[in-house]
């Protein structure tokens, strides 16, 4: 079964450092390929305590959308777990260039434990086993950041990672399932994150089969994101939900038969 498992739904530093929501990443299983996206603090323990349990040794790849600590803190640990402590050289790691150079967040020894490390770039397409994904456009964020389109049989999963809203972002993420990192209730020019208003504009334009809000900041949590998603669903006449820690989405339901 193809699925998405939200190991954590924390966004922004205060939710993360207080662990008001888990800051672990997102596990996607598609076409029999297991991918971990943005393993922030606590990812390993969330995998091992998941029900059903997620075995890191079954991972085929780890993707970092960007180097910020809430997205990358556990990447070296998860490489160790994926490769059985480095004894089984396997899997791929994908990350922007600035996560690998200068002050790298992926250690050099950990890179030797995987089959390949690939640099994410704007407009490129990548292969993991029998599935593909692309990084269509560079985001407007404090470090080099990309969203993802994951292509499976009969379904596309789009993830809009951290970014300020910019004109035309909608056209790059037209997946059947659209996941949006929505940190803020209201937009602010100096905060490079999507707001709820931005997310609604994108969802209304693209009209996916399922839209999922996640990566919540303090304001979003106080406003009860599940209620906000329910209200948005009614306004747009679309299926919009708010992710919670441990939530699993059955991707099979959204495939084109």
TIMINU-493993 format. One line per field, with one value per residue: residue in one letter; x, y, z of N, C-alpha, C in turn. Coordinates in steps of 0.2 Angstrom, whole numbers. Last residue first. Layout:
residues N
aa = (A  ...)
neast = (X  ...)
nnorth = (Y  ...)
nup = (Z  ...)
caeast = (X  ...)
canorth = (Y  ...)
caup = (Z  ...)
ceast = (X  ...)
cnorth = (Y  ...)
cup = (Z  ...)
***
This chain:
residues 257
aa = (X  X  X  X  X  X  X  X  X  X  X  X  X  X  X  X  X  X  X  X  X  X  X  X  X  X  X  X  X  X  X  X  X  X  X  X  X  X  X  X  X  X  X  X  X  X  X  X  X  X  X  X  X  X  X  X  X  X  X  X  X  X  X  X  X  X  X  X  X  X  X  X  X  X  X  X  X  X  X  X  X  X  X  X  X  X  X  X  X  X  X  X  X  X  X  X  X  X  X  X  X  X  X  X  X  X  X  X  X  X  X  X  X  X  X  X  X  X  X  X  X  X  X  X  X  X  X  X  X  X  X  X  X  X  X  X  X  X  X  X  X  X  X  X  X  X  X  X  X  X  X  X  X  X  X  X  X  X  X  X  X  X  X  X  X  X  X  X  X  X  X  X  X  X  X  X  X  X  X  X  X  X  X  X  X  X  X  X  X  X  X  X  X  X  X  X  X  X  X  X  X  X  X  X  X  X  X  X  X  X  X  X  X  X  X  X  X  X  X  X  X  X  X  X  X  X  X  X  X  X  X  X  X  X  X  X  X  X  X  X  X  X  X  X  X  X  X  X  X  X  X  X  X  X  X  X  X)
neast = (-38  -28  -28  -32  -32  -18  -13  -19  -10  -8  -1  8  2  -9  -14  -30  -38  -49  -58  -69  -76  -71  -78  -76  -62  -60  -65  -56  -44  -48  -49  -36  -29  -31  -25  -13  -7  -5  4  16  16  15  15  1  -13  -17  -29  -34  -35  -33  -34  -27  -33  -36  -22  -17  -26  -23  -10  -11  -19  -9  7  24  38  48  44  42  29  17  0  -7  -3  11  15  12  17  6  3  -9  -12  -10  0  5  16  18  8  9  19  15  23  25  26  41  43  45  37  24  23  13  11  1  -3  -1  13  21  32  32  39  44  53  69  81  94  87  76  66  58  63  65  56  54  61  54  55  50  53  61  75  73  78  74  75  76  72  86  93  101  114  115  125  124  124  131  142  148  141  145  158  153  137  126  127  142  147  152  140  128  118  120  114  100  100  97  104  100  105  119  130  129  136  130  120  111  107  97  104  113  103  98  109  110  97  91  90  83  72  75  87  89  92  78  73  82  77  83  78  74  72  72  78  68  52  39  25  8  15  32  43  53  50  52  66  70  66  70  72  69  70  64  57  61  53  52  43  32  25  29  29  36  37  43  51  48  44  27  22  29  43  49  56  45  38  49  53  42  31  27  23  29  26  14  15  7  7  3  4)
nnorth = (28  39  39  41  29  26  33  36  44  44  54  57  73  79  90  95  95  97  94  108  120  131  132  119  119  129  123  112  120  125  114  110  120  131  143  138  134  146  152  143  134  118  108  107  102  95  91  80  84  102  115  127  138  134  132  145  152  145  148  162  161  155  158  152  162  172  188  200  201  190  183  174  161  151  139  127  117  106  94  87  75  77  92  104  115  126  135  142  152  164  174  167  166  160  143  125  115  108  93  82  67  59  43  32  28  44  57  71  86  98  113  119  131  139  150  158  158  155  140  135  122  108  94  78  60  43  25  13  21  37  50  68  83  101  114  118  104  94  82  66  52  35  24  29  31  43  52  51  57  71  75  87  100  110  125  121  109  104  113  120  111  101  83  66  50  32  15  8  -3  -9  -3  9  6  2  12  19  24  33  42  46  53  63  70  76  90  95  103  111  117  119  115  108  96  81  64  47  31  19  10  -1  3  9  4  9  0  6  16  21  21  22  35  42  41  47  61  71  85  80  75  77  62  46  33  18  11  6  17  25  31  44  52  67  70  78  86  86  100  106  106  118  118  119  130  139  138  130  117  99  87  70  60  56  45  40  25  11  -6)
nup = (-58  -50  -32  -19  -12  -10  1  16  28  46  59  68  72  59  46  41  24  12  -2  -6  -6  0  12  17  19  28  40  41  44  56  64  64  70  81  85  90  79  72  81  81  65  57  47  36  26  11  0  -13  -27  -29  -34  -38  -32  -19  -15  -15  -6  6  8  11  23  31  24  22  26  30  36  31  28  33  34  47  53  47  41  32  19  11  -1  -12  -23  -36  -39  -44  -43  -51  -51  -38  -40  -45  -34  -18  0  7  12  15  2  -4  -13  -21  -29  -41  -48  -56  -48  -43  -41  -31  -31  -18  -15  -8  -4  4  17  19  3  -10  -19  -36  -43  -44  -42  -44  -44  -48  -45  -43  -36  -39  -49  -53  -62  -59  -56  -45  -37  -25  -27  -20  -16  -15  -6  10  18  15  22  34  34  32  37  33  34  32  28  14  8  9  10  -2  -12  -5  -6  -5  -4  -6  -2  6  14  29  40  44  53  43  35  42  53  47  42  54  59  49  51  62  57  46  50  60  55  37  24  14  10  10  9  8  2  6  22  30  41  49  49  59  66  63  75  80  86  76  71  83  84  72  74  83  73  55  40  26  21  16  6  -2  -15  -20  -25  -9  6  16  31  37  53  70  79  87  95  106  108  110  98  89  92  89  75  63  65  67  64  61  53  43  29  15  5  -4  0)
caeast = (-38  -32  -25  -32  -38  -22  -13  -19  -14  -6  -7  7  7  -7  -10  -24  -37  -44  -55  -63  -79  -68  -77  -82  -65  -58  -69  -63  -45  -46  -55  -41  -28  -34  -31  -18  -9  -9  -2  12  18  12  21  6  -10  -15  -25  -33  -40  -31  -40  -25  -31  -41  -27  -14  -25  -30  -11  -7  -22  -15  2  17  34  48  44  49  34  21  7  -7  -10  8  18  8  19  8  5  -5  -12  -17  -1  -2  14  23  9  4  21  16  18  28  22  36  44  45  41  27  25  16  11  7  -4  -8  8  19  27  34  33  45  48  65  75  92  93  82  67  60  59  69  57  53  62  57  53  54  49  56  72  74  76  78  71  79  70  79  94  95  113  114  122  124  126  126  138  151  140  139  158  157  144  127  123  138  145  153  146  133  118  122  121  103  100  96  103  102  101  113  130  125  138  136  126  113  112  95  99  116  108  94  107  115  99  92  94  89  71  69  88  87  96  83  71  81  77  82  81  78  72  68  82  73  59  43  32  14  11  26  37  53  49  46  62  72  64  66  73  70  71  66  58  60  57  52  49  36  28  26  30  32  38  37  49  51  47  34  21  22  40  45  60  50  34  46  57  45  34  29  19  29  29  17  15  11  5  6  0)
canorth = (21  38  37  47  32  23  36  30  45  41  53  50  69  78  84  97  92  100  90  103  114  129  138  121  114  130  129  111  115  130  118  105  119  124  143  142  129  141  155  144  138  123  112  104  108  93  96  81  79  95  111  120  138  136  126  140  154  144  141  160  164  151  159  153  156  169  181  198  202  195  184  179  163  157  141  133  119  113  95  93  76  75  85  102  110  121  131  137  146  158  174  171  166  165  148  132  116  114  96  88  70  63  48  35  25  37  54  64  83  92  109  116  127  136  146  160  156  161  144  137  129  112  100  84  66  49  31  14  14  33  44  63  77  94  111  120  110  96  89  70  59  41  23  28  25  37  51  48  50  67  73  80  97  105  122  127  113  99  108  123  112  107  89  72  56  39  21  7  3  -10  -9  10  8  -3  8  16  19  27  38  42  48  59  67  69  88  91  99  107  112  122  114  113  101  87  70  53  38  19  16  -1  0  14  1  10  2  0  10  22  20  16  29  42  38  40  57  65  82  85  72  82  69  50  40  22  14  1  12  26  25  42  46  63  71  72  89  82  95  106  100  116  118  113  124  138  136  136  121  106  92  76  58  62  45  46  29  17  0)
caup = (-60  -56  -38  -23  -13  -15  -6  11  23  40  54  67  73  66  48  44  31  15  4  -8  -8  -7  8  16  15  22  37  40  38  50  63  61  63  80  81  95  84  69  79  87  70  60  49  41  30  18  2  -6  -24  -28  -33  -40  -39  -23  -15  -19  -13  3  7  5  17  29  29  19  27  24  38  33  23  35  30  43  52  50  48  34  26  12  6  -11  -16  -34  -37  -46  -38  -50  -57  -39  -36  -50  -40  -24  -6  6  7  18  9  -4  -6  -21  -22  -40  -43  -55  -53  -43  -46  -31  -34  -22  -14  -14  -2  -2  14  21  10  -7  -15  -29  -43  -50  -38  -46  -41  -49  -45  -48  -38  -33  -49  -50  -60  -61  -62  -48  -41  -28  -26  -26  -13  -19  -13  6  20  12  14  33  35  27  39  32  39  30  35  19  7  8  15  4  -11  -8  -2  -9  0  -9  -2  3  10  23  37  39  56  48  32  35  54  51  37  50  62  50  45  62  63  45  44  61  60  43  29  15  6  13  5  12  1  0  18  24  36  45  50  52  66  64  74  76  91  80  67  80  89  74  69  85  79  60  47  31  20  22  6  5  -13  -16  -29  -16  3  10  27  34  46  65  74  85  91  106  106  116  104  89  92  96  81  67  61  70  61  65  59  46  37  18  10  -4  0)
ceast = (-38  -32  -30  -29  -38  -29  -17  -19  -13  -12  -4  1  5  -2  -10  -21  -30  -43  -49  -61  -74  -72  -76  -82  -72  -61  -66  -67  -52  -47  -54  -47  -33  -34  -34  -25  -14  -11  -7  5  14  16  19  11  -5  -11  -23  -28  -40  -36  -38  -30  -30  -39  -33  -19  -23  -30  -18  -9  -18  -19  -4  12  27  44  43  49  40  27  10  0  -11  0  13  10  17  11  8  -4  -7  -17  -9  -3  6  21  14  5  16  18  20  23  25  32  39  47  41  30  28  17  15  6  2  -9  1  15  27  29  36  38  49  59  71  87  90  88  74  60  62  64  61  55  60  57  57  51  54  51  67  71  78  75  76  74  73  78  87  96  106  112  121  122  128  128  132  147  143  138  151  157  147  135  124  134  140  153  146  140  124  121  123  110  102  96  102  100  104  110  124  125  135  138  132  120  115  101  97  110  111  98  102  113  104  95  96  92  77  68  81  86  94  87  75  79  77  82  79  81  76  68  79  77  64  50  35  21  7  22  31  46  49  45  54  67  64  63  68  71  73  66  59  62  56  56  48  43  33  29  26  34  33  40  43  48  51  37  28  18  32  42  56  53  39  42  54  48  37  32  21  26  30  20  18  10  9  3  4)
cnorth = (20  31  37  45  38  26  33  34  39  42  49  49  61  73  84  91  95  97  93  100  109  123  136  127  116  125  130  117  114  126  123  109  115  123  137  142  132  136  150  147  139  127  118  109  105  99  95  86  79  90  103  115  131  136  128  134  148  146  141  153  162  155  155  154  157  162  176  191  199  196  190  180  168  158  146  135  126  115  102  95  82  76  83  94  108  115  125  132  140  152  168  170  170  164  154  137  124  116  103  90  76  67  52  40  28  34  46  60  75  90  103  113  125  131  143  156  158  160  150  141  131  120  106  89  72  55  37  19  15  26  40  56  71  89  104  117  112  103  91  77  63  47  29  27  24  30  45  47  47  60  69  79  90  102  116  124  118  103  103  118  115  108  95  78  62  44  27  14  3  -4  -11  3  9  -1  3  11  15  22  32  39  43  52  62  66  81  88  94  103  108  116  116  111  107  92  76  59  42  26  16  5  -2  10  5  8  3  4  10  15  21  15  23  36  38  37  49  60  76  81  76  79  73  57  43  27  19  4  7  21  25  36  45  57  68  74  84  86  92  101  100  109  116  113  118  132  135  134  127  110  99  82  64  60  52  45  35  22  6)
cup = (-67  -58  -44  -30  -18  -16  -11  4  18  34  48  62  72  66  56  47  34  22  6  -1  -10  -10  1  11  13  17  30  37  36  44  57  60  60  73  79  91  88  74  76  85  76  65  52  42  35  21  9  -5  -16  -26  -33  -39  -42  -30  -19  -20  -17  -4  3  3  10  23  27  25  24  24  31  36  25  31  33  40  46  48  51  41  27  19  6  -3  -15  -26  -36  -45  -39  -46  -56  -45  -37  -46  -44  -30  -12  0  9  12  10  3  -7  -14  -22  -33  -42  -50  -52  -48  -45  -36  -35  -25  -19  -11  -8  -1  7  19  12  1  -12  -26  -36  -49  -43  -41  -45  -45  -46  -48  -44  -35  -42  -50  -58  -59  -64  -55  -44  -31  -29  -24  -19  -15  -16  -1  15  14  11  25  33  28  33  32  38  36  34  26  13  8  15  10  -5  -7  -7  -4  -5  -4  -5  3  5  19  31  37  51  51  37  33  47  51  41  44  58  54  45  56  64  51  43  55  60  48  36  22  8  9  10  8  7  -1  12  19  30  40  46  53  59  63  68  76  86  85  71  75  87  79  70  80  81  67  52  38  26  20  13  5  -7  -14  -26  -21  -4  7  22  30  44  58  69  79  89  101  108  114  110  96  92  97  88  73  65  65  64  61  64  53  39  26  12  1  0)
***
